[in-house]
Structures are given as structure tokens and as C-alpha cells.
């Protein structure tokens, strides 16, 4: 027995090391493209003892922090997210004062009792074995170091903390609306990000995140009736049983009230887990070596249980689609877990609500899995640039869902265009450069991040061509996966594959509220006159129908593009943006003119995009 167990554990360690090297190699290859680039490194070892009766847990955390920046650091900061779930917190106050509060939050935090709140209390903190001064300020732990962490130096922080899981309100918590016991996201003291812009320490008000890449080694002690899933590779399947262990493995289930679950996650910037005594656990093994794990409550109604079974092959199709159209998924495992309050992405996993119609279940899985590429592997600061997170995810998941579900939509992004035009017409639009926490309304935040962020890419198909956008996404992944790309990085990836200058596009769409509005000013025989009414300039695709019934397509590049997209249309003289009017002569007498037949240009007034001669 001991010999078999030794072989099993040795194999698990070798596999884990190989996976770590595999992921780190990808990061190092990406870094070769920019030798001046740097990012911090954190390696967590945590031991957690969970009491499922009072929802409290004790934690011991060892964190090795490597300062790869050129700066010496005299302070560090941790996020203590669970502290947001207390009456009077900034999350509570924000929800009470915003005009359109999230329906899941509203005034619920303000009404929590002492045994329902969330908290993380830091009991002790050592820097290289010596106690350091620290103060908890809301959801941030401020740490004054004894000695600075010099550039290129690594230090070890040892922390002991107590915590309580809040009643399920937003993303994480206990006893969700679908009766999932524990959705453990944002649950541990998490080192804040320090990058070329400095420290990122926004208070948690239920918006977005920015994390440091590193390796996680997490040991969890929990009631033996619970099944656990989440981030990382389970190191001891033979000790916990359930569906983790191969049927041929000898099980070594200990006596007592608790089991110990040991997970390792290489090169990730977050760690989530969920647990429930009623989880079904299914595993789908893909041909490419990736295991898909599904955790969902066995107490669901028959309709929903069947939906979760039917979801599994679709999830494999989605994994294949994203890997082929953005970049290869670099880990050997991904988990879809019933929990949370809607859908939320995490490292190697997602939490989603499970009582859904089949189309909705596939849709939320498509979106959250797509986040693996946009914000996780391509780890933008989603607090500063939520449109690169939610928007790019919406773009690729819309396309994936359209294919996997055979929806046959000519434009799978049409909903984003409708949402964008609606908020512009009603005067509630806010600038994409707005910090995620600072939007005046949740509506403005959602439309900017999801809809307008999505349109950034779908409209780019109109500007540089769909093939170039597809190539650009792959280049973006190759150059910036396992890094923290900025808006300029996606722009440069698209410029490099297309040869088209796009600084104007990034500026106009993401840093102003300029809108697009082109119209057909006049048609006189063969002469066509167009006008730019909105402030944002664009290239123009034009379909012209002649009086003899024939049609001809034209492309009018924007001069500041310094080029034109690949197109079968006739490319004519470019349009200088400062000129509000553009005229040209067609080959024959014109009967009708149509601007942008594709519908990919986000023109806010479609009524003046077509013209017919009486």
C-alpha cells in the first residue's frame, strides 16, 4: 500500500512540476517580445481550517513576494475583500446611494447581523520572521515594512488570520439562492498589484479586480461530507475520494470529522473554491488532454440536471473554439461550478448559477470560460479597463455561442449595438476611460464595459477587416498572455497584422464620447455626396445601385488610417477627417445608395444611411 501511495504522490508531483514549467515557459516566451517589461511575482502557501457550522475559518498564509520592479518598496498592501460585507462599508454605501443599485445587493449589506457579515481579521504578520506594523482600513490592509523590499529582492510574509463567510450577496458567500453552501471567491488576504502605474488599492465595491501572477499551494480542512472544486490541481485524490480518484486508486479516507484537500495552481493570479455536500461531480476528458470538471447540486429538478449533462459536450466545444480562435488553453483542467450569484470567472474555473434553461446555461458558460482568455490569461487591469475584460469576452463568446448552438446570426453582436445606441440617445453614456468604480450608474458601466467594449472589436472588423481582427487576436495572445496588457497593446497587435494606423480609433472610441453619424447628403446623376455629422470619423463602405439594376461596392478609407482593409470593393480616394463632406462620381446614373450594409459600424442614426432617387 505504501509503495503504491508513494508512486501515486510522486506521479502527481511530477505532473504538477511539468505543468508549472509549461505555463512559465509560455510567460517567458511572451516576455522576450519586450525585454523592458516587468511584473511582480507572488507565491502563496495557505492552510485553511473551515468550520461549516458557523461559517468561520482560520488561515495560515506564507507569501513569497518577488519585487521585479525597478523600485524599492517601503509598504505593501493586501485586499481583504470579505470586509466589504459589513454595514457601513463602502460597498454598502455605494449600493445605498447609486440611482440604480444591483438588485442582488440593494440594501442587504446594511441589514446583516454580526453572524451574517463577512470579515478577514489579520492576527499577525511577519516580514522575514519579524513582526511588521499593519492596519486594516476597510477592505485594504496597509503594511509598513521594517526594511524596504529592494528591486530584484524576494521576501517572505507569514500571516495568521481569522475570517467569516458572509451571507451570499455578491459573487461569494454562503447559502446562495440555489442553496450552494460555500462560494469561496475573494476569500483570502490577497496581495495588491504594483505595476508601472504604482499600487492598485481601490476599495472593494463589487466591481472588478487586478491581481499578481504567482503559484498557489492551498490546503483545506473541511467537513468530510463536502465535495470541493475550484482552482488548481488536486494533489491527494486518493485521500478525498468522490469522483476525483480513479477507480483503480486505493482510497485512504481518514477517520474523523474532516477531510484535507490539497490543491496546487501554477502561474495564476487568483484562487477560488466552492464546496457543498450535495455536489454531483462529473469529469469529461478531452482528446487534447484537458479535463473538464462539472460540479452541480444533485438536488436540482430533473430538467436542470439534464441541462447540466447536456452542457458538458458543449463546454468541450467552447474550449476548442476559444483555443483555436484566440490561443491554446495552457492548463490541463477547467471547472464549471454551480455557485455564486450569476456568473463570474476565476482561475481555471467559473462559478455560475445552475437553475437555467439550456441556452442560458451554455451562454453563461461560454461567457465565463471566455474570460479565461480576456482578463485571466490576458490579464488587463479590469478596474481601469473593464471594457477590455467584459467587452472582448462578449465579442468572442458571442461568436462561439453562435457557432456552438448553431444560432445562425448574421451579426451575433447586434444586442450590443442596440444597447449602445439606446444609452447614447438617452444621454447616459460615460467615457470608457472611467474607472470601473466611478461610473455614475450601473447602466452606464454595463453598457460601456460589455456593449461598447464588444463593439470595439466587432467594429474593428469593419475598419481593418474580419481576417485581420482574427489574426490580431492571436498575435495579441501570443505577445501578451500571462502579462498585463493595456489598451495600447491591443491597438498595436491589430496595427502590426493589418498595417493600418489605429491611434485615432483607440482615442475616439475609448477616450471620448464622440459618436459616429454619416449620412447621404445628395445624389445627382452620377455624383454622390456624403457628409460626416458625428464627431468620430470612420472609413465608409458604400453599396451603390444603378438605374440599370446593377450594383457596385466602394470603400472610402480614412486618410489617417494610412491604408485600407482587404476588400473586394473598389477602393477610391481616401477621406480627410477634417472635411465634413465627401463627393465622388460613380460609373453610371445612381438609383440608390447604402452606407455600411454589414451593420458593423456603430452609426447612431441609421435613418440617413440610405438614399433612393425618386
C-alpha positions in Angstrom: 0.0 0.0 0.0 2.7 2.5 1.0 4.7 1.7 -2.2 1.6 2.3 -4.4 0.8 5.5 -2.5 4.4 6.8 -2.9 4.1 6.1 -6.7 0.8 8.0 -6.9 2.1 11.0 -5.0 5.4 11.1 -6.9 3.5 11.0 -10.2 1.2 13.8 -9.0 4.2 15.9 -8.1 6.0 15.3 -11.4 2.8 16.2 -13.3 2.4 19.4 -11.3 6.0 20.4 -11.9 5.7 19.7 -15.6 2.5 21.8 -15.7 4.2 24.7 -13.9 7.2 24.6 -16.2 4.8 24.5 -19.2 2.9 27.6 -18.1 6.0 29.5 -17.0 7.7 28.8 -20.3 4.8 30.4 -22.2 5.2 33.5 -20.0 8.9 33.7 -20.5 8.5 33.4 -24.3 6.0 36.3 -24.2 8.3 38.4 -22.2 11.0 38.1 -24.9 9.0 40.4 -27.0 9.5 43.3 -24.6 12.7 42.9 -22.5 11.9 46.1 -20.6 8.6 44.7 -19.3 8.4 43.6 -15.7 5.7 42.3 -13.4 5.7 41.2 -9.7 5.5 37.6 -8.5 3.7 36.2 -5.6 3.8 32.6 -4.3 1.1 31.6 -1.8 1.1 28.6 0.6 -2.1 28.6 2.7 -3.5 26.2 5.2 -7.2 26.8 5.9 -9.4 25.2 8.6 -13.1 25.6 7.8 -16.0 25.3 10.3 -19.1 24.6 8.2 -21.4 25.1 11.3 -20.6 28.8 11.9 -19.0 29.6 8.5 -15.8 30.7 10.1 -12.3 29.7 9.2 -8.7 30.1 10.4 -5.9 30.6 7.9 -2.1 30.5 7.9 -0.6 32.1 4.8 3.0 32.2 3.7 3.6 34.6 0.8 6.9 34.9 -1.0 6.9 38.3 -2.7 9.4 39.0 -5.5 9.9 42.6 -6.4 10.7 42.6 -10.1 10.1 46.3 -10.4 13.0 48.9 -10.6 11.7 50.5 -7.4 12.4 49.8 -3.7 9.1 49.3 -1.8 8.7 50.5 1.7 5.0 49.5 2.0 2.8 46.7 0.7 -1.0 46.3 0.6 -3.4 43.4 0.8 -7.0 43.2 -0.3 -9.4 41.9 2.4 -12.5 41.6 0.2 -14.8 40.0 2.7 -14.7 43.2 4.9 -17.0 44.7 2.2 -19.9 42.7 3.5 -20.4 44.8 6.7 -23.0 47.5 7.4 -21.4 50.9 6.6 -18.7 49.5 4.2 -18.0 51.4 1.0 -19.8 48.6 -0.9 -22.8 49.1 1.3 -22.8 52.9 1.0 -22.3 52.8 -2.8 -25.2 50.5 -3.2 -27.4 52.7 -1.0 -26.6 55.8 -2.9 -26.3 54.8 -6.5 -29.5 55.5 -8.5 -29.8 52.0 -10.0 -28.3 49.6 -7.4 -27.5 46.0 -8.3 -30.7 44.0 -7.4 -28.5 41.4 -5.7 -27.1 43.9 -3.3 -29.5 46.9 -2.8 -29.7 47.4 1.0 -29.0 43.9 2.0 -25.5 44.6 3.5 -26.9 47.3 5.7 -29.2 44.7 7.4 -26.6 42.0 8.1 -26.3 40.7 11.7 -23.0 40.0 13.3 -23.1 36.3 12.5 -24.0 37.1 8.8 -21.3 39.6 7.9 -18.1 38.8 6.2 -14.7 39.7 7.6 -11.0 38.9 7.4 -9.1 39.7 10.6 -5.3 39.7 10.4 -4.0 38.5 13.8 -0.2 38.6 13.0 2.1 39.5 10.1 5.8 38.8 9.8 8.3 40.0 7.3 11.2 37.6 7.1 10.3 36.4 10.6 9.9 39.8 12.2 6.6 41.5 13.1 5.6 44.4 10.9 3.1 47.2 11.6 -0.2 46.8 9.8 -3.6 48.5 9.8 -6.9 47.3 8.4 -8.7 50.2 6.6 -12.0 48.8 5.2 -11.1 46.2 2.5 -7.4 47.1 2.4 -4.6 46.1 4.8 -1.9 48.7 4.9 1.6 47.4 5.8 4.6 49.5 6.8 7.7 47.4 6.2 10.6 47.2 8.6 13.0 47.3 5.7 12.2 48.1 2.1 11.9 45.3 -0.5 14.7 46.2 -2.8 14.4 45.9 -6.6 15.0 42.3 -7.5 14.6 41.1 -4.0 12.3 38.4 -2.6 10.8 38.5 1.0 8.6 36.2 2.9 5.4 37.3 4.7 3.8 35.0 7.3 0.2 35.8 8.3 -2.3 34.3 10.6 -5.9 35.4 10.1 -9.5 34.6 11.1 -12.4 35.0 8.7 -16.1 34.6 8.4 -18.0 33.8 5.2 -20.8 36.4 4.6 -24.3 35.5 3.7 -24.4 35.2 -0.1 -24.9 38.7 -1.6 -22.4 39.3 -4.4 -20.2 36.7 -6.1 -19.0 34.9 -2.9 -20.6 33.8 0.3 -22.6 31.1 2.0 -26.0 29.6 1.3 -26.7 31.0 -2.1 -30.2 31.5 -3.6 -29.8 28.0 -5.1 -28.7 26.6 -1.7 -25.0 26.2 -2.5 -23.2 26.1 0.8 -19.9 27.8 0.1 -18.9 30.0 -2.9 -15.4 31.0 -1.8 -14.2 33.8 -4.1 -12.2 36.8 -2.9 -11.8 34.9 0.4 -8.1 35.2 1.4 -5.8 38.2 2.1 -4.6 39.0 -1.5 -1.5 41.0 -2.2 -2.4 44.1 -4.2 -0.8 44.7 -7.6 2.1 47.0 -8.1 3.0 47.9 -11.7 4.3 50.7 -13.9 1.4 52.9 -12.6 2.1 52.2 -8.9 0.0 50.4 -6.3 -3.6 49.5 -7.2 -5.6 49.6 -4.0 -9.2 50.5 -4.7 -11.8 49.6 -2.1 -14.0 46.7 -3.0 -17.4 47.8 -4.0 -18.4 44.8 -6.1 -16.8 45.8 -9.3 -13.5 44.5 -10.8 -10.1 43.1 -10.0 -6.4 43.3 -10.8 -4.1 40.6 -9.5 -0.4 39.5 -9.3 0.7 36.3 -11.1 2.1 33.5 -8.9 1.9 29.9 -7.8 -0.7 28.8 -5.2 -0.4 25.8 -2.8 -3.7 25.6 -0.8 -4.6 23.0 1.9 -8.2 23.0 3.0 -9.6 21.1 6.1 -13.4 20.8 5.8 -16.3 18.6 6.9 -15.9 15.2 5.2 -19.4 15.3 3.7 -18.5 18.2 1.5 -17.3 18.0 -2.1 -14.8 20.7 -3.1 -14.0 22.1 -6.6 -12.2 25.2 -7.9 -8.8 26.5 -9.0 -5.8 24.2 -9.2 -4.9 20.5 -9.4 -5.9 18.2 -6.6 -2.8 16.6 -5.2 -4.4 13.9 -3.0 -7.4 12.4 -4.8 -6.9 9.1 -3.0 -7.5 10.8 0.3 -10.7 12.6 -0.5 -12.4 10.1 -2.8 -15.5 11.3 -4.6 -15.0 11.3 -8.4 -11.5 12.8 -8.1 -9.9 9.4 -7.5 -9.5 6.9 -10.3 -11.5 3.8 -9.5 -8.3 1.8 -9.6 -6.6 4.0 -6.9 -6.6 2.8 -3.4 -8.5 5.2 -1.2 -7.1 6.2 2.2 -10.0 8.0 3.8 -9.1 9.2 7.3 -11.3 8.8 10.3 -12.7 11.9 11.9 -15.0 14.8 11.0 -12.8 16.5 8.3 -11.0 15.7 5.1 -7.9 17.5 3.9 -8.0 18.8 0.3 -4.6 19.8 -1.2 -4.6 21.9 -4.4 -1.8 23.5 -6.4 -2.3 26.1 -9.1 0.7 27.2 -11.2 1.0 30.7 -12.5 -2.4 32.1 -11.8 -3.5 35.5 -10.3 -6.4 34.3 -8.1 -7.7 31.2 -6.4 -11.4 30.2 -5.9 -13.0 27.2 -4.4 -16.6 26.1 -3.7 -18.0 23.3 -1.6 -21.3 21.6 -0.9 -22.4 18.3 0.5 -24.8 17.7 -2.4 -22.5 18.3 -5.4 -22.5 15.9 -8.3 -19.1 15.8 -9.8 -18.7 14.8 -13.5 -15.4 14.7 -15.4 -15.2 15.0 -19.2 -11.8 14.1 -20.6 -11.0 15.9 -23.9 -8.8 14.4 -26.6 -6.2 17.2 -26.1 -5.6 16.1 -22.5 -7.8 18.8 -20.8 -10.1 17.5 -18.1 -13.4 19.4 -17.7 -15.0 19.2 -14.2 -18.6 19.9 -13.5 -20.0 20.5 -10.0 -23.7 20.9 -9.6 -26.3 20.0 -7.0 -27.8 16.6 -7.2 -31.0 18.0 -5.7 -31.8 20.1 -8.8 -35.0 19.4 -10.6 -34.8 16.8 -13.4 -34.9 19.5 -16.1 -31.9 21.3 -14.7 -30.0 18.1 -14.1 -30.4 17.1 -17.7 -29.3 20.6 -18.8 -26.0 20.1 -16.8 -25.5 16.8 -18.6 -26.1 18.3 -22.0 -23.8 21.3 -21.1 -20.8 19.0 -20.9 -20.1 18.3 -24.6 -20.9 21.9 -25.4 -18.3 23.1 -22.9 -15.7 20.9 -24.7 -16.7 22.6 -28.0 -16.3 26.0 -26.4 -12.9 25.1 -25.1 -11.8 24.1 -28.5 -13.3 27.2 -30.1 -11.5 29.6 -27.8 -8.2 27.7 -28.1 -8.4 27.8 -31.9 -9.5 31.4 -32.2 -7.5 33.1 -29.5 -4.8 30.8 -28.2 -4.3 27.4 -26.7 -5.6 26.9 -23.2 -2.4 26.3 -21.2 -3.7 24.3 -18.2 -4.8 20.7 -18.0 -8.1 21.3 -16.2 -11.1 23.6 -16.2 -14.1 23.5 -13.8 -17.7 24.7 -14.2 -19.2 25.0 -10.7 -22.7 25.8 -9.6 -22.5 28.7 -7.1 -22.2 32.5 -6.8 -24.9 34.8 -7.9 -24.9 34.7 -11.7 -21.7 34.1 -13.5 -18.1 35.0 -12.5 -14.8 33.9 -13.8 -11.8 32.7 -11.8 -8.5 30.9 -12.3 -9.1 27.6 -14.2 -12.8 27.7 -13.2 -16.0 29.6 -13.0 -19.0 30.0 -10.7 -22.4 30.1 -12.4 -26.0 29.7 -11.2 -27.4 26.4 -12.2 -31.2 26.7 -12.5 -31.2 27.9 -16.1 -32.7 26.9 -19.4 -30.3 25.1 -21.6 -29.5 28.0 -23.9 -28.9 30.3 -20.9 -26.6 27.7 -19.2 -24.5 27.4 -22.4 -24.5 31.2 -22.8 -23.2 31.9 -19.3 -20.6 29.1 -19.5 -19.4 30.5 -22.9 -19.0 34.0 -21.5 -17.3 33.0 -18.2 -15.0 30.5 -19.9 -14.1 33.2 -22.5 -12.9 35.3 -19.6 -10.1 32.7 -19.2 -8.6 34.4 -22.2 -9.7 38.0 -21.7 -8.7 39.2 -18.3 -7.2 36.0 -17.0 -4.5 34.9 -19.5 -4.6 38.4 -21.0 -4.7 40.0 -17.5 -5.7 43.6 -18.1 -6.3 45.8 -15.2 -10.1 45.4 -15.3 -10.7 48.1 -12.8 -9.1 50.6 -15.2 -10.1 49.0 -18.4 -13.3 46.9 -17.8 -14.2 47.2 -21.5 -11.1 45.1 -22.4 -12.3 42.5 -20.0 -16.1 42.3 -20.4 -16.2 43.7 -23.9 -13.6 41.4 -25.5 -15.1 38.5 -23.7 -18.6 39.3 -25.0 -17.1 39.6 -28.5 -15.5 36.1 -28.6 -18.2 34.4 -26.6 -21.0 35.8 -28.9 -19.2 34.3 -31.8 -18.6 31.0 -30.0 -22.1 30.7 -28.9 -23.4 31.5 -32.4 -21.4 28.6 -33.7 -21.8 26.0 -30.9 -25.5 26.5 -30.7 -26.0 26.8 -34.5 -27.8 30.1 -34.0 -27.1 31.3 -37.5 -27.0 35.0 -36.5 -25.6 37.3 -39.2 -24.4 39.7 -36.5 -24.2 38.0 -33.1 -23.3 41.3 -31.6 -26.5 43.1 -32.6 -27.6 43.4 -29.0 -24.5 45.4 -28.1 -25.2 47.9 -30.9 -28.8 48.3 -29.7 -27.7 48.8 -26.1 -25.1 51.4 -27.1 -27.5 53.4 -29.3 -30.1 53.4 -26.5 -27.8 54.8 -23.9 -26.4 57.5 -26.3 -29.9 58.5 -27.3 -31.0 58.9 -23.6 -27.8 60.8 -22.6 -26.5 58.4 -20.0 -23.3 57.3 -21.8 -20.0 57.7 -19.9 -16.4 57.6 -21.1 -14.7 54.2 -21.5 -11.7 55.7 -19.7 -13.7 55.9 -16.5 -12.5 53.7 -13.6 -14.9 50.8 -13.1 -15.9 52.1 -9.6 -16.6 55.6 -10.7 -19.4 55.3 -13.2 -22.4 57.3 -12.2 -24.8 54.5 -12.9 -24.6 50.7 -13.2 -26.3 51.1 -16.6 -23.6 53.3 -17.9 -20.9 50.9 -16.5 -22.6 47.9 -18.0 -23.1 49.4 -21.5 -19.6 50.8 -21.6 -17.9 47.6 -20.5 -20.0 45.0 -22.2 -21.6 46.7 -25.2 -19.1 49.4 -26.2 -16.2 47.1 -25.4 -17.6 44.4 -27.6 -18.2 46.9 -30.4 -14.5 48.0 -30.2 -13.6 44.6 -31.8 -16.7 44.0 -33.9 -16.5 47.4 -35.4 -12.8 46.9 -36.0 -13.8 44.1 -38.4 -15.4 46.9 -40.4 -12.3 49.1 -40.2 -9.4 46.6 -40.9 -11.3 43.5 -42.0 -12.5 40.4 -40.1 -9.5 38.4 -41.2 -7.1 40.9 -39.7 -9.1 41.1 -36.5 -8.9 37.3 -36.2 -5.1 37.4 -36.8 -4.7 40.3 -34.4 -6.4 38.5 -31.6 -4.0 35.6 -32.0 -1.0 37.9 -32.1 -2.3 39.7 -29.0 -2.5 36.4 -27.2 1.0 35.3 -28.3 2.6 38.6 -27.3 0.7 39.3 -24.0 -0.6 36.2 -22.4 0.5 35.8 -18.8 1.1 39.5 -18.8 -0.9 42.7 -18.0 -1.7 44.3 -21.4 -3.0 47.8 -21.8 -5.3 49.4 -24.4 -2.3 50.4 -26.5 -1.2 46.7 -26.7 -4.4 45.5 -28.4 -4.1 48.5 -30.7 -0.5 47.7 -31.7 -1.3 44.0 -32.2 -4.0 45.0 -34.7 -1.8 47.5 -36.4 1.0 45.0 -36.8 -1.2 42.5 -38.6 -3.1 45.0 -40.7 -0.6 47.7 -41.5 -3.3 50.2 -40.7 -2.7 53.1 -38.2 -5.3 52.9 -35.4 -4.3 55.5 -32.8 -7.3 57.6 -33.9 -9.6 54.7 -33.4 -8.5 53.9 -29.9 -8.6 57.5 -28.9 -12.0 58.3 -30.4 -13.8 55.2 -29.2 -12.2 54.7 -25.7 -11.2 58.2 -24.6 -14.0 60.5 -25.9 -17.8 60.4 -26.2 -17.6 61.3 -29.9 -20.3 59.4 -31.9 -20.5 58.2 -35.4 -23.1 59.6 -37.7 -22.7 59.6 -41.5 -25.4 60.5 -44.0 -26.0 60.7 -47.7 -26.3 64.4 -48.4 -27.2 64.3 -52.1 -27.3 62.2 -55.2 -27.2 64.0 -58.6 -27.0 61.7 -61.6 -23.6 60.0 -61.1 -22.4 62.3 -58.3 -22.7 61.1 -54.7 -22.1 63.5 -51.8 -21.7 62.1 -48.3 -21.5 64.0 -45.0 -20.0 63.4 -41.6 -22.4 64.6 -39.0 -21.0 63.0 -35.9 -17.6 63.9 -34.5 -16.0 60.4 -34.8 -14.5 59.8 -38.3 -14.7 56.4 -39.9 -13.9 54.7 -43.3 -17.0 54.2 -45.3 -18.3 51.1 -47.1 -20.9 52.1 -49.7 -23.2 50.0 -51.9 -24.5 51.8 -55.0 -27.3 50.5 -57.1 -27.6 52.0 -60.6 -30.7 52.7 -62.6 -29.9 49.7 -64.9 -30.2 47.4 -61.9 -26.5 46.6 -61.4 -24.7 47.3 -58.1 -21.2 48.3 -57.2 -19.4 48.4 -53.8 -17.0 51.1 -52.8 -14.6 51.5 -49.9 -13.5 55.0 -48.8 -10.6 54.7 -46.4 -10.0 57.3 -43.7 -6.8 59.2 -44.6 -5.3 58.9 -41.1 -5.5 55.1 -41.4 -2.7 55.2 -43.9 -4.1 52.2 -45.7 -7.2 50.3 -46.4 -8.7 46.9 -45.3 -8.6 43.9 -47.6 -11.8 44.1 -49.6 -13.4 43.1 -52.9 -15.0 46.6 -53.1 -13.5 49.3 -55.3 -11.2 51.4 -53.1 -11.4 55.1 -54.0 -9.8 58.3 -52.8 -9.5 58.5 -49.0 -11.4 60.9 -46.9 -9.6 63.5 -44.7 -11.4 63.5 -41.4 -11.4 67.3 -41.1 -13.5 67.7 -44.2 -17.2 67.1 -43.2 -18.2 66.5 -46.9 -17.0 64.0 -49.5 -18.1 63.7 -53.1 -17.2 61.4 -56.0 -18.6 60.3 -59.3 -19.9 56.8 -59.8 -19.7 55.0 -63.1 -23.3 55.3 -64.0 -26.5 57.0 -63.1 -27.3 56.2 -59.5 -30.7 54.9 -58.2 -29.9 54.2 -54.5 -27.0 54.4 -52.0 -26.5 52.4 -48.8 -23.8 53.1 -46.1 -22.5 50.1 -44.3 -24.6 47.1 -45.4 -22.8 44.9 -42.8 -24.2 46.9 -39.8 -20.8 46.7 -38.0 -20.3 50.5 -37.9 -21.9 51.9 -34.8 -23.6 54.8 -36.5 -26.1 56.3 -34.1 -28.6 57.4 -36.8 -29.4 54.7 -39.3 -32.2 56.7 -41.0 -29.8 58.8 -43.1 -27.6 55.8 -44.1 -29.7 55.0 -47.2 -31.0 57.1 -50.1 -33.1 56.4 -53.1 -33.7 58.6 -56.1 -37.4 59.0 -56.8 
